Amino acid sequence: MTTKTQAHSALESSRILGIRRGIEKESLRVRSDGTLADSPHPLALGSALTHPHITTDFSESQVELITGVHGDISTCLQELREVHQFTERALGEDMLWVSSMPCDLPQDEAIPLGQYGSSNVGRAKTVYRMGLGHRYGRRMQTISGIHYNWSMPDVSSDAYFGLIRNFRRNAFVLMYLFGASPTVCSSFVAGREHRLQKLSDDTLYLPHATSLRMGRLGYQSDAQASLAVSYNSLKGYGDSLEDALTRNYPAYEAIGVRGEDGQYRQLATTLLQIENEFYGTIRPKRVIRPGERPLHALRQRGVEYVEVRLMDLNPFEALGIHAQTLRFLDLFLSYCLVSESPSDTPQEIAAIANNQHLVAERGREPGLQLQRGDSTVSLLDWGQEVVLALRPLADQFDAAHGGRNYSDAVDAAMQGFSQPQTLPSARVIESVQREHGGSFAGFVKAQSERTKMEMLESALGPQALARLEQQADESIRALQAIEAADTVPFDAYLQDYLAFRQLLA
């Protein structure tokens, strides 16, 4: 990836200050002993279907906290903190698990699916999760992360796809610097083949891993690995997704849409049930209208923002991520946007996937080589090259915002390459070994308790409390209204929503 001429790479202050971002933070809800809480989503948090800031992801036990759209990092994190504080207060004795890799899990079928009420849209969300469980296993779906939604003014769909191609080429930098899941409870891989090493009786790890969440044990699928999705254009991307959404997959046909009891087992037998099933480190996104398919929205109105999906929860940060990390992401995404972005090829797509696995499992290994073009290059050299290229952008961001926070983010990243022992992934292993007798669960439980205590002891302002209580109440009323308004039988609703014409612009 080569940088464009300075005239093109320079960003006007108005565009820098026009950046908008939001955060989606997933966390398992666990009991005080660190085991998965299988109780329903707390009523005090409102309806998971209609609440704008507090919902669930795959499981009823997997809370997702969502901020609004913000022009400022500090206000974005402040809103996340307020929602986090409100949530921890509503959980009673339960708490949020602060690691991306899950707690000690029960048997697969005992992991509860997200429940969204009796409306057609709510039932469809649960059936979709049922399908994910049949396809990939429920344990895999309990992995949690933190997503960063990002946009800049005056960016076309073509330019966003250029950003996405460059992001995928250089995503190893983010996995190396911010990966925080090198260890896992042994229950997570029970009955599965793996290459992990034993750290203790209940904990497995890889000594140089950065993010097992992003490796072969995480969001991976043999079925989806057969998709060589191109990001060269909106049309090509849309055509790839359309194919996956309409092509039956033999293994999923064997599962069937319904079981012998007539109950739904999944939404469809196609390679993807719906668009959200497509895993990726980054997605092009567009806010959808009620009842609209995401692919239709993209095709009709273009890319509105990108969703960065590879960030692990940092268990050393109460909010799961630090402001300095968000500043680095701003720079990294801007660099990917303003740099030349040649078209991807099937060969490069395969190399990107291989590099991702290498960095996830061996990222801190001295001398690790990655594939770049027709040759190999050390992760250290390539990574430092990318980070050094961010310095001119950091100067521009600091000039726009005042201070040197963005330059500090670049300095911290360079330190991560020169001192890998300071990286979150190295710190997790060190803490697990030194302070918790090699127990991953013991380490995360202690960090989760510390985070809950911080959230309970810090003041939640009366205005924020009143607003969040009102939102919870309003979400329940909104759920009731949706359920009362349903007039179409569920089978007919599903047939219409999944119809091929819904994917077209």
Backbone torsions as a table, in degrees:
resi	resn	phi	psi	omega
1	MET	NA	121.2	-179.7
2	THR	-110.1	145.6	-178.2
3	THR	-78.9	142.4	176.8
4	LYS	-67.8	173.4	177.3
5	THR	-58.1	154.7	-177.2
6	GLN	-55.8	-35.1	-179.4
7	ALA	-61.5	-34.7	-178.9
8	HIS	-87.2	-32.3	-174.7
9	SER	-79.7	-22.7	177.4
10	ALA	-65.8	133.1	179.9
11	LEU	-108.2	131.7	176.9
12	GLU	-65.2	147.3	179.5
13	SER	-56.6	-34.9	-178.5
14	SER	-63.1	-34.2	178.8
15	ARG	-75.7	-40.0	177.5
16	ILE	-60.7	-46.7	-179.6
17	LEU	-73.3	-13.9	178.2
18	GLY	-88.9	-0.5	177.2
19	ILE	-60.8	137.0	176.7
20	ARG	-122.2	142.9	-178.4
21	ARG	-146.7	158.3	175.0
22	GLY	-151.1	160.9	-175.3
23	ILE	-125.0	139.8	170.2
24	GLU	-122.0	119.6	-174.0
25	LYS	-119.1	118.0	178.8
26	GLU	-97.6	141.2	176.5
27	SER	-152.4	138.7	173.1
28	LEU	-71.9	144.1	172.9
29	ARG	-93.9	122.9	-176.3
30	VAL	-124.3	159.1	175.4
31	ARG	-75.1	173.6	-178.5
32	SER	-64.2	-20.9	178.2
33	ASP	-90.3	3.4	176.6
34	GLY	88.9	4.4	177.0
35	THR	-92.5	159.0	-175.0
36	LEU	-62.6	129.2	175.7
37	ALA	-79.3	121.9	-177.9
38	ASP	-104.4	12.6	177.8
39	SER	-78.2	162.2	179.6
40	PRO	-62.9	157.5	173.3
41	HIS	-53.2	125.4	-173.5
42	PRO	-56.0	133.7	-178.6
43	LEU	-60.9	-32.0	-178.9
44	ALA	-63.2	-18.0	178.8
45	LEU	-89.6	0.9	177.7
46	GLY	83.2	-161.0	-177.4
47	SER	-90.5	126.3	178.1
48	ALA	-65.9	-20.9	-180.0
49	LEU	-77.7	-35.7	-168.5
50	THR	-119.9	-7.8	179.6
51	HIS	-70.3	132.2	-176.9
52	PRO	-72.9	-18.5	-172.4
53	HIS	-127.1	-12.6	-177.8
54	ILE	-135.2	115.2	179.4
55	THR	-141.5	-164.1	173.8
56	THR	-126.4	157.9	179.2
57	ASP	-98.9	-114.9	-178.1
58	PHE	-68.3	-47.7	-171.0
59	SER	-105.6	153.7	171.1
60	GLU	-58.6	-23.4	-179.2
61	SER	-93.8	9.4	-175.9
62	GLN	-118.6	99.2	-176.7
63	VAL	-80.0	140.9	175.0
64	GLU	-125.1	122.8	179.7
65	LEU	-104.0	131.8	-171.0
66	ILE	-129.1	126.8	174.7
67	THR	-88.3	167.4	168.3
68	GLY	-78.2	-167.8	-179.8
69	VAL	-92.9	131.0	-173.6
70	HIS	-130.9	146.0	174.1
71	GLY	-91.2	-4.7	-175.2
72	ASP	-133.9	134.9	-178.0
73	ILE	-64.7	-41.3	-176.1
74	SER	-65.1	-39.1	178.9
75	THR	-71.7	-31.8	176.1
76	CYS	-62.9	-47.9	179.9
77	LEU	-69.0	-31.6	177.8
78	GLN	-65.5	-41.5	177.5
79	GLU	-64.9	-42.0	177.9
80	LEU	-60.0	-40.9	179.1
81	ARG	-62.7	-43.5	-179.2
82	GLU	-63.9	-42.8	178.3
83	VAL	-65.4	-38.5	178.6
84	HIS	-63.8	-46.5	179.4
85	GLN	-59.6	-46.7	-179.8
86	PHE	-60.2	-42.7	-178.2
87	THR	-65.7	-47.6	-179.4
88	GLU	-60.0	-36.3	178.6
89	ARG	-65.6	-33.5	-177.2
90	ALA	-81.2	-12.7	-174.5
91	LEU	-82.4	-9.3	-178.4
92	GLY	64.5	-125.2	-179.4
93	GLU	-77.3	-17.2	178.5
94	ASP	-72.6	166.2	177.0
95	MET	-150.0	167.5	179.5
96	LEU	-91.4	130.7	-179.8
97	TRP	-75.9	126.2	-167.7
98	VAL	-94.3	9.1	177.7
99	SER	-111.6	151.3	175.8
100	SER	-67.0	-38.4	178.7
101	MET	-81.2	139.4	-167.2
102	PRO	-73.3	169.4	174.7
103	CYS	-72.0	-178.4	173.7
104	ASP	-61.5	117.1	-170.8
105	LEU	-99.6	150.7	172.6
106	PRO	-76.3	-175.5	174.3
107	GLN	-57.7	152.5	-172.9
108	ASP	-50.7	-47.7	-174.4
109	GLU	-70.1	-13.3	179.7
110	ALA	-87.8	-5.6	175.9
111	ILE	-80.5	116.0	-172.7
112	PRO	-74.7	138.5	175.9
113	LEU	-78.0	151.5	175.9
114	GLY	-59.9	136.2	-179.4
115	GLN	-117.0	134.3	-171.5
116	TYR	-131.5	21.7	176.6
117	GLY	92.2	-171.5	-170.6
118	SER	-97.0	-1.1	179.6
119	SER	-67.8	162.4	178.2
120	ASN	-60.3	-45.3	-178.7
121	VAL	-66.9	-36.6	177.9
122	GLY	-67.4	-43.6	178.6
123	ARG	-63.5	-38.6	179.8
124	ALA	-62.6	-37.2	179.2
125	LYS	-64.1	-39.1	179.5
126	THR	-71.5	-40.7	177.5
127	VAL	-61.9	-40.7	176.4
128	TYR	-56.8	-43.3	179.0
129	ARG	-69.1	-34.7	173.3
130	MET	-58.7	-44.4	178.5
131	GLY	-62.3	-42.1	177.5
132	LEU	-59.5	-41.2	179.0
133	GLY	-61.9	-43.1	178.6
134	HIS	-66.6	-35.4	-173.9
135	ARG	-79.8	-42.2	-171.1
136	TYR	-121.5	-9.2	-172.6
137	GLY	89.4	142.7	-176.6
138	ARG	-72.3	-29.3	-178.9
139	ARG	-60.0	-44.9	-178.7
140	MET	-59.1	-34.8	-176.4
141	GLN	-73.4	-11.9	179.6
142	THR	-84.5	-5.9	173.3
143	ILE	-61.6	138.2	-176.7
144	SER	-120.1	157.3	179.0
145	GLY	-150.5	-175.8	177.2
146	ILE	-128.2	122.6	-175.2
147	HIS	-103.0	142.5	-179.5
148	TYR	-118.3	113.7	178.9
149	ASN	-95.0	129.6	-166.2
150	TRP	-143.6	138.4	174.6
151	SER	-145.6	158.2	174.6
152	MET	-132.1	145.5	179.7
153	PRO	-61.4	152.3	171.7
154	ASP	59.9	46.4	177.3
155	VAL	-119.0	123.3	-179.9
156	SER	-80.8	167.5	175.4
157	SER	-59.2	-42.7	178.9
158	ASP	-59.8	-41.8	-179.8
159	ALA	-67.1	-38.7	176.5
160	TYR	-62.6	-38.5	178.7
161	PHE	-69.5	-31.9	172.1
162	GLY	-62.7	-42.7	174.9
163	LEU	-57.4	-46.9	-176.9
164	ILE	-61.9	-42.8	179.3
165	ARG	-60.9	-45.3	179.7
166	ASN	-67.7	-37.2	177.3
167	PHE	-58.8	-47.3	-178.0
168	ARG	-63.5	-37.6	178.7
169	ARG	-63.4	-35.6	-171.6
170	ASN	-111.8	10.6	-176.6
171	ALA	-62.7	-20.8	179.3
172	PHE	-58.8	-29.4	179.2
173	VAL	-61.2	-44.4	179.9
174	LEU	-68.2	-40.8	179.2
175	MET	-63.4	-41.2	179.8
176	TYR	-65.6	-49.1	-174.2
177	LEU	-73.7	-36.3	-168.9
178	PHE	-120.8	-2.1	174.6
179	GLY	-56.7	137.0	-175.9
180	ALA	-141.7	30.1	-178.9
181	SER	-134.7	65.0	179.2
182	PRO	-89.0	-5.6	-176.0
183	THR	-129.9	160.7	-177.2
184	VAL	-157.3	150.5	172.4
185	CYS	-64.3	139.3	-179.0
186	SER	-62.4	-24.9	179.7
187	SER	-63.9	-25.1	-176.4
188	PHE	-64.5	-32.5	-176.4
189	VAL	-109.3	13.9	179.9
190	ALA	-56.1	125.0	178.7
191	GLY	82.7	2.9	-179.8
192	ARG	-114.2	150.3	172.4
193	GLU	-74.8	141.1	179.1
194	HIS	-158.1	168.7	180.0
195	ARG	-113.2	16.5	-176.4
196	LEU	-73.4	156.1	177.2
197	GLN	-105.3	154.7	-177.8
198	LYS	-83.2	125.4	175.1
199	LEU	-99.7	-34.7	175.2
200	SER	-159.2	-175.8	-177.1
201	ASP	-60.9	-31.1	-175.8
202	ASP	-113.2	8.2	-171.9
203	THR	-135.5	135.2	175.5
204	LEU	-120.7	157.0	-178.5
205	TYR	-163.1	174.4	165.9
206	LEU	-126.2	130.5	-168.2
207	PRO	-61.6	-27.8	-179.3
208	HIS	-113.8	15.3	-177.8
209	ALA	-68.5	151.8	173.5
210	THR	-111.7	-46.8	-173.9
211	SER	-148.2	88.5	175.4
212	LEU	-61.0	-26.5	176.5
213	ARG	-57.1	-35.7	-177.7
214	MET	-97.1	7.9	-179.9
215	GLY	-100.8	-159.2	-174.6
216	ARG	-64.9	-24.4	-179.4
217	LEU	-88.1	-7.2	-175.2
218	GLY	-98.0	-133.6	-175.9
219	TYR	-75.7	71.7	-178.8
220	GLN	-126.7	154.6	-178.3
221	SER	-156.5	127.4	176.1
222	ASP	-59.6	-36.8	-179.7
223	ALA	-63.7	-49.1	-178.6
224	GLN	-71.4	-25.1	176.2
225	ALA	-63.3	-20.7	177.9
226	SER	-77.2	-9.6	178.8
227	LEU	-91.7	112.2	173.7
228	ALA	-95.4	72.5	-174.6
229	VAL	-69.4	128.1	177.4
230	SER	-93.4	144.2	177.4
231	TYR	-113.6	30.6	-177.2
232	ASN	-78.8	-19.6	178.7
233	SER	-164.1	161.4	175.5
234	LEU	-61.7	-39.5	-179.7
235	LYS	-63.6	-47.6	-179.4
236	GLY	-63.6	-41.0	178.1
237	TYR	-63.9	-46.1	179.8
238	GLY	-62.1	-40.6	179.0
239	ASP	-64.5	-38.5	178.9
240	SER	-63.2	-45.5	179.3
241	LEU	-66.4	-40.8	179.0
242	GLU	-58.1	-42.9	179.0
243	ASP	-60.5	-45.9	-178.4
244	ALA	-67.1	-28.3	-178.7
245	LEU	-84.3	-9.9	-176.5
246	THR	-123.4	-7.3	-177.6
247	ARG	-96.8	120.5	178.3
248	ASN	-66.2	145.1	-177.9
249	TYR	-118.7	123.1	-171.4
250	PRO	-52.0	-43.9	-178.2
251	ALA	-63.3	-32.1	-179.8
252	TYR	-83.3	-27.1	172.0
253	GLU	-64.2	-35.2	179.3
254	ALA	-65.9	-32.0	176.9
255	ILE	-67.7	-40.9	-179.2
256	GLY	82.6	154.2	177.2
257	VAL	-74.3	-36.5	177.2
258	ARG	-125.3	153.4	174.5
259	GLY	-87.5	-180.0	179.5
260	GLU	-61.6	-24.5	179.7
261	ASP	-82.9	0.2	179.1
262	GLY	86.2	-5.9	-179.2
263	GLN	-81.2	145.6	179.4
264	TYR	-65.0	137.6	175.3
265	ARG	-108.1	-23.4	177.1
266	GLN	-165.7	170.3	-178.9
267	LEU	-76.5	-34.4	-174.3
268	ALA	-160.3	169.3	178.4
269	THR	-102.9	11.3	178.9
270	THR	-76.2	165.6	-176.4
271	LEU	-57.1	-38.7	170.5
272	LEU	-118.5	134.9	174.8
273	GLN	-69.6	-51.1	176.4
274	ILE	-141.6	173.6	-173.7
275	GLU	-58.5	-38.5	-174.6
276	ASN	-65.2	-13.6	179.5
277	GLU	-74.4	-15.6	-179.3
278	PHE	-74.8	114.9	-178.8
279	TYR	-84.0	144.3	177.9
280	GLY	-169.9	159.5	179.6
281	THR	-74.8	-20.5	-179.8
282	ILE	-154.3	145.2	-179.2
283	ARG	-129.3	143.2	166.1
284	PRO	-79.0	136.7	-174.0
285	LYS	-134.3	159.3	175.2
286	ARG	-149.6	132.2	176.9
287	VAL	-59.3	129.0	-177.2
288	ILE	-95.5	155.5	175.2
289	ARG	-89.1	161.8	-179.2
290	PRO	-53.0	126.8	177.4
291	GLY	80.2	-2.2	-175.5
292	GLU	-85.8	143.7	174.5
293	ARG	-80.0	140.6	-179.9
294	PRO	-57.0	-38.6	-179.0
295	LEU	-66.6	-38.6	176.7
296	HIS	-61.2	-43.8	-179.6
297	ALA	-61.1	-44.1	179.0
298	LEU	-62.7	-47.1	-176.6
299	ARG	-65.5	-35.8	-174.6
300	GLN	-83.9	-38.6	-171.6
301	ARG	-121.5	-0.1	175.1
302	GLY	82.5	177.5	-178.0
303	VAL	-77.0	132.0	179.6
304	GLU	-103.7	-33.6	-179.9
305	TYR	-162.1	172.4	174.8
306	VAL	-116.1	150.9	179.0
307	GLU	-115.3	111.5	176.9
308	VAL	-82.7	124.5	-167.9
309	ARG	-120.5	5.3	-172.9
310	LEU	-101.2	4.8	-175.8
311	MET	-81.0	125.0	173.4
312	ASP	-74.4	154.5	166.0
313	LEU	-66.8	131.3	176.0
314	ASN	-91.2	110.5	-174.6
315	PRO	-69.4	-11.3	178.2
316	PHE	-88.8	-5.4	179.7
317	GLU	-111.9	129.2	-176.5
318	ALA	-58.0	-36.1	-179.5
319	LEU	-92.6	0.2	179.5
320	GLY	88.0	-10.6	-179.6
321	ILE	-158.6	150.8	-177.0
322	HIS	-105.1	152.7	178.7
323	ALA	-57.0	-37.0	-179.8
324	GLN	-64.4	-34.7	176.5
325	THR	-64.9	-40.8	178.4
326	LEU	-65.5	-36.8	176.9
327	ARG	-64.6	-40.7	177.4
328	PHE	-62.1	-41.2	177.6
329	LEU	-61.3	-40.5	176.5
330	ASP	-56.9	-46.4	-179.8
331	LEU	-66.1	-45.0	-177.3
332	PHE	-61.8	-46.0	179.9
333	LEU	-66.2	-38.5	178.3
334	SER	-65.7	-41.4	177.1
335	TYR	-60.7	-43.4	178.1
336	CYS	-63.1	-30.7	-179.0
337	LEU	-75.7	-42.6	-172.2
338	VAL	-90.6	-4.1	-179.6
339	SER	-91.7	152.1	174.6
340	GLU	-55.3	140.2	-175.3
341	SER	-136.2	85.7	179.5
342	PRO	-61.9	159.0	179.0
343	SER	-61.0	146.7	175.4
344	ASP	-82.7	163.2	179.4
345	THR	-131.1	161.6	175.8
346	PRO	-55.9	-36.2	179.6
347	GLN	-66.0	-42.3	179.8
348	GLU	-68.8	-39.1	178.4
349	ILE	-58.6	-41.6	177.8
350	ALA	-66.0	-40.1	-180.0
351	ALA	-65.7	-39.1	178.4
352	ILE	-61.0	-43.9	179.2
353	ALA	-62.9	-41.2	179.9
354	ASN	-67.1	-42.5	177.4
355	ASN	-60.4	-39.7	179.3
356	GLN	-60.1	-44.9	179.4
357	HIS	-64.6	-40.9	-179.8
358	LEU	-62.2	-47.1	-176.6
359	VAL	-70.4	-37.3	178.2
360	ALA	-59.8	-41.8	-172.6
361	GLU	-97.3	-23.9	-172.7
362	ARG	-139.7	22.8	-169.7
363	GLY	-57.8	-32.9	-179.2
364	ARG	-94.6	8.9	179.1
365	GLU	-69.6	124.4	-179.1
366	PRO	-57.3	132.7	176.2
367	GLY	79.8	8.3	-177.9
368	LEU	-57.4	132.0	-178.9
369	GLN	-105.5	137.7	175.7
370	LEU	-115.4	157.7	178.9
371	GLN	-88.5	127.2	175.2
372	ARG	-134.4	110.2	-175.4
373	GLY	65.9	-131.2	-178.4
374	ASP	-93.0	5.5	-177.5
375	SER	-132.9	-177.9	176.7
376	THR	-116.1	155.3	179.5
377	VAL	-144.7	149.0	-179.5
378	SER	-70.3	143.4	176.6
379	LEU	-55.4	-40.8	-178.2
380	LEU	-60.3	-48.6	-178.0
381	ASP	-65.4	-46.3	-177.7
382	TRP	-65.7	-44.2	-178.7
383	GLY	-63.2	-44.3	178.2
384	GLN	-64.6	-35.2	177.4
385	GLU	-60.3	-43.9	179.6
386	VAL	-65.8	-46.8	-176.6
387	VAL	-65.0	-40.2	177.8
388	LEU	-61.6	-33.7	179.9
389	ALA	-68.9	-13.3	178.9
390	LEU	-82.6	-14.0	-174.1
391	ARG	-60.0	-45.9	177.9
392	PRO	-60.0	-37.9	177.3
393	LEU	-67.2	-38.1	178.4
394	ALA	-60.9	-39.6	176.9
395	ASP	-61.4	-42.0	179.9
396	GLN	-66.0	-41.7	179.9
397	PHE	-66.2	-41.0	178.7
398	ASP	-65.7	-37.4	177.5
399	ALA	-64.1	-37.5	-179.5
400	ALA	-72.6	-40.2	-174.3
401	HIS	-94.0	-21.2	-171.5
402	GLY	85.2	149.9	-179.1
403	GLY	82.2	-162.9	179.6
404	ARG	-138.0	33.3	-178.7
405	ASN	-60.8	-37.5	-178.0
406	TYR	-73.5	-36.9	174.8
407	SER	-64.6	-37.4	176.8
408	ASP	-62.4	-36.1	178.7
409	ALA	-64.7	-38.0	176.6
410	VAL	-67.8	-43.4	179.0
411	ASP	-59.3	-42.8	-179.7
412	ALA	-64.2	-37.8	178.3
413	ALA	-66.1	-42.1	177.5
414	MET	-61.6	-37.3	176.7
415	GLN	-63.0	-35.5	178.6
416	GLY	-61.8	-32.0	177.9
417	PHE	-79.5	-32.1	-179.5
418	SER	-85.7	-23.6	-178.5
419	GLN	-132.3	73.8	-175.5
420	PRO	-60.3	-19.1	178.8
421	GLN	-67.8	-14.3	178.7
422	THR	-88.6	-6.1	-177.8
423	LEU	-70.3	150.9	179.3
424	PRO	-54.3	-39.9	-178.1
425	SER	-64.3	-39.3	178.1
426	ALA	-69.7	-39.1	-179.4
427	ARG	-65.9	-35.4	177.8
428	VAL	-61.9	-50.8	-179.0
429	ILE	-60.4	-43.0	-179.1
430	GLU	-62.6	-43.0	-179.8
431	SER	-68.4	-41.0	178.1
432	VAL	-59.2	-43.7	-177.0
433	GLN	-74.1	-47.5	-170.3
434	ARG	-79.2	-37.9	-171.4
435	GLU	-105.9	-14.9	-172.2
436	HIS	-133.4	25.1	173.9
437	GLY	58.6	28.4	179.3
438	GLY	84.4	8.7	-176.7
439	SER	-96.2	112.6	174.8
440	PHE	-61.9	-46.0	-178.7
441	ALA	-61.6	-39.5	178.7
442	GLY	-63.6	-42.0	178.0
443	PHE	-62.3	-50.2	-175.6
444	VAL	-69.2	-36.9	177.6
445	LYS	-59.4	-44.8	179.7
446	ALA	-64.1	-42.0	179.1
447	GLN	-67.7	-35.5	178.8
448	SER	-67.3	-41.1	177.2
449	GLU	-63.4	-40.7	179.1
450	ARG	-63.5	-42.1	179.5
451	THR	-66.0	-43.7	179.2
452	LYS	-60.8	-42.9	179.8
453	MET	-61.6	-42.4	178.8
454	GLU	-61.9	-41.2	-178.9
455	MET	-68.8	-34.8	-179.7
456	LEU	-75.7	-33.2	-175.8
457	GLU	-83.5	-24.1	179.7
458	SER	-81.8	146.2	-172.7
459	ALA	-75.4	130.5	170.1
460	LEU	-101.0	113.2	-174.0
461	GLY	-56.4	150.4	-177.5
462	PRO	-60.9	-34.5	179.3
463	GLN	-67.7	-42.8	178.8
464	ALA	-64.7	-41.6	179.2
465	LEU	-62.1	-45.8	-179.5
466	ALA	-63.7	-41.2	179.9
467	ARG	-63.0	-44.8	-177.6
468	LEU	-70.3	-36.1	175.5
469	GLU	-65.0	-40.1	178.7
470	GLN	-65.3	-42.3	178.9
471	GLN	-62.0	-39.2	178.0
472	ALA	-62.9	-45.9	179.1
473	ASP	-63.0	-45.3	-179.1
474	GLU	-64.0	-34.3	-179.7
475	SER	-66.8	-34.6	177.9
476	ILE	-68.8	-41.2	177.3
477	ARG	-65.6	-37.4	178.1
478	ALA	-65.2	-39.4	176.8
479	LEU	-61.3	-46.5	-179.8
480	GLN	-60.8	-38.3	-180.0
481	ALA	-67.2	-40.6	178.5
482	ILE	-63.2	-45.1	-178.9
483	GLU	-65.2	-37.5	-179.4
484	ALA	-71.1	-26.6	-175.1
485	ALA	-84.7	-12.8	-178.6
486	ASP	-65.8	127.2	177.0
487	THR	-125.0	-13.4	-176.5
488	VAL	-95.2	135.2	175.4
489	PRO	-58.4	150.1	-175.1
490	PHE	-58.4	-42.4	-179.4
491	ASP	-59.0	-42.2	-179.5
492	ALA	-69.2	-39.9	177.4
493	TYR	-59.1	-46.3	-177.4
494	LEU	-65.8	-42.6	179.6
495	GLN	-60.0	-40.8	-179.3
496	ASP	-70.5	-44.1	-177.3
497	TYR	-63.5	-37.8	-176.4
498	LEU	-88.3	0.5	-178.3
499	ALA	-61.4	144.5	-177.1
500	PHE	-56.3	-37.9	-176.6
501	ARG	-62.3	-22.1	-179.7
502	GLN	-71.0	-16.0	-179.5
503	LEU	-87.8	-14.2	-172.9
504	LEU	-87.7	152.6	178.9
505	ALA	-72.3	NA	NA
